[in-house]
Amino acid sequence: MHGKRWFLLLLGVGLLLILGLLLLWNLGEFSLASRRPTQTWTGLAPPISLEAAAIRAEARARAWAGDAILVWVTAAWSPPPEWLETDYPPIAWSLYYYSAQQRALASVGIRGDQDYWSPPIPLEDPLPELSPFPPAQGINVAWLSFRAAGGQEFLQTHPGATVQFRLRKEGEGLTWVVVGIAPPEAAFEVRVDAQNGRILAVE
């Protein structure tokens, strides 16, 4: 009788050890799964390079005016906290074209595989062409420079802020202007040389 009790006790302890090992194994699997990157729909635009967007946008702009030139590029993004470390922001582009013949400015929006044409608006004063284009340093460099110069902290402090990217002509070259905006008053701006990637100003 005494031996039977010991047998049952040892059996119970053995079962508890097995259950404990299974539990630890399952917890380990859960922990690993939680660290794996997952593909989830976030409503963000599928990534598209500026070069690819410009090819599509230029074809539409030249159909409107044969002398249309690219004068400005913009994009905007409200990054969720889990996207602050991404190397390439998944954005939509807006490319602006000026026609001296039409004396007007028109824009083409490129979001994933969709194009959006905005009717031209009158503009008497000519605008300089974005040149050299495409810039040697892309939006990924501008985004990294913004984060490194203090933009990362700004976005962490102001969740829900919008980041605006602008590519414009300044002097003989091109400049990326990256601005974090958190209404009603908070803003953080970084200007980056689009040819060599050097940070020009932080405001």
N, C-alpha and C positions, 0 to 999 in steps of 0.2 A: 504493500500500500504506500509505504514511504517512498519507494523507488518510483512508483507511478506518479506521485506528486512532483518529484524532481523532474521527471520526463516532461510532464505537462508545463512545468515552469520554464524549462529550457526551450521547449517548443514555442511558448508564448514570447520569450525573449528573442528567439530567432526570428519569429514573424515580425516583431516590432522593429528589429534591425533591418530586415528586408524592406518593410514599409518606409522606414526612415531613409534608406538609400534611394528608393524609388522617388520619394518626395524631393530629396535633394537633387536628383537627376532631372526631374521635371522642372524644378525651380531654375536649374542651370539652363535648361533649354529655353524656358520662358525669358530669362535674362538675355540670352544670346539673341533670341528673336526680336526682343524689344530694341536691340542695338542695330539690327540689320536695316539698311535703307529700304524704304518701301515706296512704291509709286502710288501716289494718291492724287486725285483731281483737286486742284486748288483754284481753278478759275483763271490761271495765269496764261499768258500767251505762249504758244510753243516757241522755243528759241529760234531766231533767224538772224543771220549775220547782217550787218549794215550793208555790206557789199551786195548780198543777194537781194535785200530789200530795195537798194538803189536801182538795180537793174530793172526790177518790175515797176518801180515808181517812175523811172525816167521814160519808159515806154509809154506810160499813160500820160505823162506831162508833155512829151513830144507830139502825141496825138492831138493835144490841145493847142500847142504852139511849137512850131519847129525850132524856134530859137530859145526855148525854155532852158534855163540854167539852174542848177541846184545852189541855193543860197543859205539854207539853214536846216538843221536836223534836230528834232526833239524827241524825247521819250519820257515817260513817267511810270513810276512803280511804287506800290505800297508793300514793302517786303514783310511777310510774317516773321516772327522771331526765329523760327527754325530755318529761315532762308538767308539769314544775315551772313552766313559763312560761304554761300555759294560763290563760285568763281565767275559765273556768267549770268547776269540777271535776265530772267525770261520776260522780255518786254515787247511791246508793240512800238513801231516807229512811225513818226510823222515827218515827212520830207517836204520841204517848201521850195517851189520853183518860181522864178521870176521871168517874165517875158517882156522885153523892151518893146517888141512890136505891139503886144496887147496892152502894155503899160498896166500890168496886173500881176498879182501874186496868187498862186494856187497851191494846194497841198494834197498830198497823197498819203493816206494812212495804210500801213502794212501790218497786219496782225495775223501771224501764222500763214495760212494759205488764202487769206481774204484781203482784198484791196478796197479802200474807201476813198472816193474822190470828193473833195470839197470844192464847191464853186469858187472861181477866182474873185478876188476883190481888187478894185482899182488901186494902183500904186504908181504915182508919177515918178518918184525918186528911185533911180536904179539901185540895186543891191549888188555887192561884190560876190562873185562866184566862189563857192567853197573849193579851194585849191591849195595844195595838192590833195586830191581825193582818190581813193579812201585814205584816211589818216594812217600813219605808221603805227600809232598806238590806238587800239580799239577801246570799246566801252568797258571791256573787262579790266583794262589798266586804269581807266578813269574811276571805276567802281572800287578797285583795290586801293587806289590812292586816297579816295574819299574816306574809306573806312580807316585806313592807317593814320590819316591826319586828324582823326577825331570823330568822323562820321559814325563809326561803329558805336561809340559811347553815346552819341546823340540819339541814334535810333533805339538803343536799349533804354535810354532815359525817356524817350517819347514814342512808346509803342503806337502803331497806327500812322506814323508820319509818312509823308509821301516824298519820294526822291525823284527829282527832275534832272534829266540829263539833256544838255544842250551842246551841240557842236556848231561853232560859229567861226567866222573869219575874224582874225585879229592881227593887224599888221600884214606881214607877208606869209603868216602861217595860220594854223587852225588851233583852236582852244576848246577843250572840254570844260564845261561849267556844270558842276554837280551840286545841287542844292537840296538839302533836307528841309522840309517844311512841316511844321506842326502847329496848326492854328490854335489860338488866334495870333500869337506873335513870335513863337520860337522858330528860328531858321539857322542853318549852318551851311556855308558855301565853301567849296574847294574848286580852284581853277587849275587845270592840268594842261601842259603843253602836249598837243596831240601828235607831235613829231618825235619827241624824245622822252615823253612820260614824266618830265620834271614838274613838280608841284610849283605853281607860280604864286598862288596866294591862298590864304585860309582866312575866312571871315565868319 
